[in-house]
């Protein structure tokens, strides 16, 4: 299972958005904390620890957007399915990690949880 937070600039974004490696670590560490906590709360067994797998730090129009990806594995399909019900909540928490809180999500922030 992987989770990704990406920043997609809108035409009204005044300056290009970028991450640095320190910010990537901060975001990925928070993402890992959230997934570990959700797994524990829902009784899902993790077989491979979640780690940061991607840190794209800059925006290049039509090619790449700043993004952080973490991936890990569960012991079984059944274990991974235990997080199905909380995936939208996890995605929202990832957005809060980037935006700094539960204010209205800026149009240039997108969180994707993919299995």
DOKEDO-895653 format. One record per residue: residue in one letter; x, y, z of N, C-alpha, C in turn; residue number from 1. Coordinates in steps of 0.1 Angstrom, whole numbers, plus 2048, in hexadecimal, padded with zeros to 3 digits. Last residue first. Layout:
+------+------+------+------+-------+-------+-------+------+------+------+-----+
! type ! n.xx ! n.yy ! n.zz ! ca.xx ! ca.yy ! ca.zz ! c.xx ! c.yy ! c.zz ! seq !
+------+------+------+------+-------+-------+-------+------+------+------+-----+
!    A !    X !    Y !    Z !     X !     Y !     Z !    X !    Y !    Z ! NUM !
...
+------+------+------+------+-------+-------+-------+------+------+------+-----+
END
This chain:
+------+------+------+------+-------+-------+-------+------+------+------+-----+
! type ! n.xx ! n.yy ! n.zz ! ca.xx ! ca.yy ! ca.zz ! c.xx ! c.yy ! c.zz ! seq !
+------+------+------+------+-------+-------+-------+------+------+------+-----+
!    X !  7D8 !  812 !  7E1 !   7DB !   805 !   7E6 !  7E1 !  7FD !  7DB ! 115 !
!    X !  7DD !  835 !  7E8 !   7DB !   82A !   7DF !  7E0 !  81D !  7E5 ! 114 !
!    X !  7D3 !  853 !  7F0 !   7D6 !   847 !   7F6 !  7D3 !  83C !  7EC ! 113 !
!    X !  7DC !  874 !  7EA !   7D8 !   868 !   7E4 !  7DC !  85C !  7EC ! 112 !
!    X !  7D6 !  896 !  7ED !   7DB !   88A !   7F3 !  7D4 !  87E !  7ED ! 111 !
!    X !  7DF !  8B5 !  7E1 !   7D8 !   8A9 !   7DE !  7DE !  89E !  7E6 ! 110 !
!    X !  7DE !  8D8 !  7DE !   7E2 !   8CD !   7E6 !  7D9 !  8C1 !  7E4 ! 109 !
!    X !  7D3 !  8EE !  7D1 !   7E0 !   8E8 !   7CC !  7E5 !  8DD !  7D4 ! 108 !
!    X !  7BD !  8F9 !  7DD !   7BB !   8F1 !   7D1 !  7C8 !  8EA !  7CC ! 107 !
!    X !  7BF !  8F4 !  801 !   7C2 !   8FB !   7F5 !  7C1 !  8F3 !  7E9 ! 106 !
!    X !  7A5 !  8EA !  817 !   7B0 !   8E5 !   80F !  7B3 !  8EE !  803 ! 105 !
!    X !  79D !  8FE !  833 !   799 !   8F9 !   825 !  7A5 !  8F6 !  81D ! 104 !
!    X !  7AF !  8F0 !  84F !   7A9 !   8FB !   848 !  7A4 !  8F6 !  83A ! 103 !
!    X !  7BC !  8DE !  861 !   7AF !   8DB !   85B !  7A8 !  8E6 !  854 ! 102 !
!    X !  7DF !  8E2 !  858 !   7D4 !   8E1 !   861 !  7C7 !  8DF !  859 ! 101 !
!    X !  7F5 !  8E3 !  847 !   7F7 !   8E8 !   855 !  7EA !  8E7 !  85D ! 100 !
!    X !  7F6 !  8D8 !  82E !   7F0 !   8E5 !   82F !  7F2 !  8EB !  83D !  99 !
!    X !  802 !  8BE !  832 !   808 !   8C8 !   829 !  803 !  8D6 !  82B !  98 !
!    X !  7F2 !  8B3 !  846 !   800 !   8B3 !   848 !  807 !  8BD !  83F !  97 !
!    X !  7D9 !  8B4 !  83A !   7DC !   8BD !   845 !  7EB !  8BE !  848 !  96 !
!    X !  7DD !  8A0 !  827 !   7DB !   8AE !   822 !  7DE !  8B7 !  82E !  95 !
!    X !  7DD !  88B !  839 !   7E9 !   88E !   831 !  7E9 !  89C !  82B !  94 !
!    X !  7C3 !  88B !  842 !   7CE !   88E !   84C !  7DB !  891 !  844 !  93 !
!    X !  7B6 !  883 !  82B !   7B4 !   891 !   830 !  7BF !  895 !  83A !  92 !
!    X !  7C0 !  869 !  829 !   7C3 !   872 !   81E !  7C1 !  881 !  823 !  91 !
!    X !  7B4 !  85E !  840 !   7C3 !   85F !   83F !  7C7 !  869 !  835 !  90 !
!    X !  799 !  860 !  838 !   79E !   867 !   844 !  7AD !  869 !  844 !  89 !
!    X !  799 !  84D !  823 !   796 !   85B !   821 !  79B !  864 !  82C !  88 !
!    X !  7A1 !  835 !  832 !   7AA !   83B !   827 !  7A6 !  84A !  824 !  87 !
!    X !  791 !  827 !  843 !   798 !   833 !   848 !  7A0 !  83A !  83E !  86 !
!    X !  787 !  811 !  836 !   77E !   81B !   83B !  784 !  828 !  840 !  85 !
!    X !  79F !  803 !  82F !   797 !   809 !   825 !  78D !  813 !  82A !  84 !
!    X !  7AE !  7F6 !  842 !   7B0 !   805 !   841 !  7A7 !  80B !  837 !  83 !
!    X !  7A9 !  7DC !  83E !   7A5 !   7E2 !   84B !  7A6 !  7F1 !  84B !  82 !
!    X !  7B6 !  7D4 !  828 !   7A8 !   7D8 !   827 !  7A2 !  7DE !  833 !  81 !
!    X !  7CE !  7CB !  831 !   7CD !   7D8 !   82A !  7BF !  7DD !  829 !  80 !
!    X !  7C5 !  7B2 !  83D !   7CB !   7BD !   845 !  7CA !  7CB !  83E !  79 !
!    X !  7BD !  7A5 !  825 !   7B3 !   7A8 !   830 !  7B8 !  7B3 !  839 !  78 !
!    X !  7D5 !  7A1 !  819 !   7CB !   7AA !   813 !  7C1 !  7AE !  81D !  77 !
!    X !  7EF !  7A2 !  832 !   7E5 !   79B !   829 !  7DC !  7A6 !  823 !  76 !
!    X !  802 !  7B2 !  83E !   804 !   7A3 !   83E !  7FB !  79C !  835 !  75 !
!    X !  80A !  7CF !  82A !   803 !   7C8 !   834 !  805 !  7B9 !  833 !  74 !
!    X !  825 !  7E5 !  823 !   81C !   7DA !   81F !  816 !  7D4 !  82C !  73 !
!    X !  82C !  806 !  816 !   82E !   7FB !   81F !  825 !  7F0 !  81B !  72 !
!    X !  836 !  827 !  80C !   831 !   81A !   809 !  834 !  810 !  814 !  71 !
!    X !  831 !  849 !  805 !   836 !   83F !   80E !  82F !  832 !  80A !  70 !
!    X !  83B !  866 !  7F3 !   834 !   859 !   7F3 !  83A !  850 !  7FE !  69 !
!    X !  836 !  888 !  7EC !   83C !   87E !   7F5 !  834 !  871 !  7F4 !  68 !
!    X !  83C !  8A1 !  7D3 !   834 !   896 !   7D9 !  83D !  88E !  7E2 !  67 !
!    X !  839 !  8BB !  7BB !   83F !   8B7 !   7C8 !  836 !  8AC !  7CF !  66 !
!    X !  835 !  8AD !  79A !   830 !   8B6 !   7A5 !  837 !  8B2 !  7B2 !  65 !
!    X !  840 !  8AC !  778 !   840 !   8A7 !   786 !  83B !  8B2 !  790 !  64 !
!    X !  836 !  8B5 !  75E !   83F !   8A9 !   760 !  83E !  8A4 !  76E !  63 !
!    X !  828 !  8CC !  75A !   824 !   8C1 !   752 !  82D !  8B5 !  754 !  62 !
!    X !  841 !  8DF !  76B !   834 !   8DF !   764 !  833 !  8D3 !  75A !  61 !
!    X !  84F !  8D3 !  786 !   853 !   8D6 !   778 !  846 !  8D4 !  770 !  60 !
!    X !  856 !  8D9 !  7A7 !   84B !   8D9 !   79D !  851 !  8DC !  790 !  59 !
!    X !  869 !  8C3 !  7BD !   866 !   8CF !   7B6 !  85B !  8CD !  7AC !  58 !
!    X !  86E !  8AB !  7CB !   86E !   8B8 !   7D2 !  86A !  8C4 !  7CA !  57 !
!    X !  862 !  88C !  7D2 !   865 !   895 !   7C7 !  864 !  8A3 !  7CD !  56 !
!    X !  869 !  872 !  7E2 !   869 !   880 !   7E6 !  86D !  888 !  7D9 !  55 !
!    X !  85F !  851 !  7E9 !   861 !   85B !   7DF !  860 !  869 !  7E6 !  54 !
!    X !  85E !  841 !  7FF !   863 !   83B !   7F3 !  866 !  845 !  7E8 !  53 !
!    X !  860 !  83D !  821 !   85F !   847 !   816 !  865 !  841 !  80A !  52 !
!    X !  84F !  820 !  82E !   85B !   828 !   82C !  858 !  832 !  821 !  51 !
!    X !  83F !  80A !  844 !   83E !   815 !   83B !  84A !  81D !  83A !  50 !
!    X !  84B !  7E8 !  846 !   849 !   7F5 !   84C !  847 !  7FF !  841 !  49 !
!    X !  838 !  7CC !  83E !   844 !   7D4 !   83A !  841 !  7E2 !  83F !  48 !
!    X !  822 !  7C4 !  84C !   82D !   7BA !   84A !  83A !  7C1 !  845 !  47 !
!    X !  80B !  7CD !  863 !   814 !   7D2 !   859 !  81F !  7C8 !  858 !  46 !
!    X !  7EA !  7C5 !  86A !   7F7 !   7C1 !   86C !  800 !  7C6 !  860 !  45 !
!    X !  7D0 !  7D7 !  878 !   7D6 !   7D3 !   86B !  7E5 !  7D0 !  86E !  44 !
!    X !  7BF !  7E1 !  88C !   7C4 !   7D3 !   88D !  7CA !  7CE !  880 !  43 !
!    X !  7BA !  7FC !  88C !   7B0 !   7F3 !   885 !  7B5 !  7E5 !  884 !  42 !
!    X !  7CE !  808 !  89A !   7C0 !   80A !   89F !  7B6 !  800 !  898 !  41 !
!    X !  7E4 !  800 !  88A !   7E3 !   7FB !   898 !  7D5 !  7FC !  89D !  40 !
!    X !  7DF !  80E !  873 !   7E0 !   800 !   872 !  7DE !  7FA !  880 !  39 !
!    X !  7DF !  829 !  87C !   7D3 !   823 !   876 !  7D3 !  814 !  876 !  38 !
!    X !  7FA !  82A !  884 !   7F0 !   82C !   88E !  7E3 !  826 !  889 !  37 !
!    X !  807 !  827 !  86B !   80A !   81E !   876 !  7FF !  81E !  881 !  36 !
!    X !  7FD !  83D !  85E !   7FA !   830 !   859 !  7FC !  826 !  864 !  35 !
!    X !  807 !  853 !  86D !   7F9 !   851 !   86B !  7F5 !  843 !  867 !  34 !
!    X !  823 !  84F !  86B !   81C !   84F !   878 !  80D !  84C !  877 !  33 !
!    X !  826 !  853 !  850 !   829 !   846 !   855 !  822 !  844 !  863 !  32 !
!    X !  820 !  86E !  84E !   818 !   864 !   847 !  819 !  856 !  84D !  31 !
!    X !  835 !  879 !  85D !   827 !   87A !   862 !  81E !  870 !  85B !  30 !
!    X !  84A !  871 !  84C !   84A !   86C !   85A !  83C !  86E !  860 !  29 !
!    X !  844 !  880 !  835 !   844 !   872 !   835 !  843 !  86C !  843 !  28 !
!    X !  847 !  89B !  83F !   83A !   896 !   83A !  839 !  887 !  83A !  27 !
!    X !  862 !  89A !  846 !   858 !   89E !   850 !  84A !  899 !  84C !  26 !
!    X !  86E !  894 !  82E !   870 !   88B !   839 !  865 !  88E !  844 !  25 !
!    X !  867 !  8AB !  81F !   863 !   89D !   81B !  864 !  893 !  826 !  24 !
!    X !  875 !  8BE !  82D !   866 !   8BE !   82D !  861 !  8B1 !  829 !  23 !
!    X !  88F !  8B7 !  826 !   88B !   8B7 !   834 !  87C !  8B6 !  835 !  22 !
!    X !  88F !  8BA !  80B !   891 !   8AD !   810 !  88C !  8AC !  81F !  21 !
!    X !  875 !  8D1 !  802 !   883 !   8CE !   803 !  884 !  8C0 !  80A !  20 !
!    X !  85C !  8D8 !  7E8 !   860 !   8D1 !   7F5 !  86F !  8D1 !  7F6 !  19 !
!    X !  84C !  8F3 !  7D9 !   856 !   8E9 !   7D9 !  858 !  8E4 !  7E7 !  18 !
!    X !  838 !  905 !  7C2 !   839 !   8FF !   7CF !  844 !  8F4 !  7CE !  17 !
!    X !  83C !  924 !  7B1 !   83D !   916 !   7B1 !  83E !  910 !  7BF !  16 !
!    X !  824 !  93E !  7BA !   832 !   939 !   7B8 !  832 !  92A !  7B8 !  15 !
!    X !  808 !  941 !  7BA !   811 !   94C !   7B7 !  81F !  948 !  7B4 !  14 !
!    X !  7EF !  92F !  7AB !   7FA !   92E !   7B5 !  804 !  938 !  7B1 !  13 !
!    X !  7DC !  92F !  797 !   7DD !   93B !   7A0 !  7E7 !  93A !  7AA !  12 !
!    X !  7DE !  916 !  78B !   7E3 !   922 !   783 !  7E4 !  92E !  78C !  11 !
!    X !  7EA !  901 !  7A5 !   7E0 !   906 !   79D !  7E5 !  912 !  795 !  10 !
!    X !  800 !  8E6 !  7AC !   7FE !   8F4 !   7AB !  7F2 !  8F7 !  7A2 !   9 !
!    X !  7FE !  8CB !  7C0 !   7FB !   8CF !   7B2 !  7F7 !  8DD !  7B1 !   8 !
!    X !  80F !  8B8 !  7D3 !   80B !   8C5 !   7D3 !  80A !  8C9 !  7C4 !   7 !
!    X !  807 !  898 !  7E3 !   80D !   8A0 !   7D8 !  808 !  8AE !  7D9 !   6 !
!    X !  80C !  87C !  7F5 !   808 !   88A !   7F6 !  80F !  892 !  7EB !   5 !
!    X !  803 !  85A !  7F5 !   80B !   865 !   7EF !  804 !  872 !  7F2 !   4 !
!    X !  809 !  839 !  7FF !   801 !   845 !   801 !  80A !  850 !  7FB !   3 !
!    X !  805 !  816 !  7F8 !   80D !   822 !   7F7 !  803 !  82E !  7FA !   2 !
!    X !  809 !  7F4 !  800 !   800 !   800 !   800 !  809 !  80C !  800 !   1 !
+------+------+------+------+-------+-------+-------+------+------+------+-----+
END
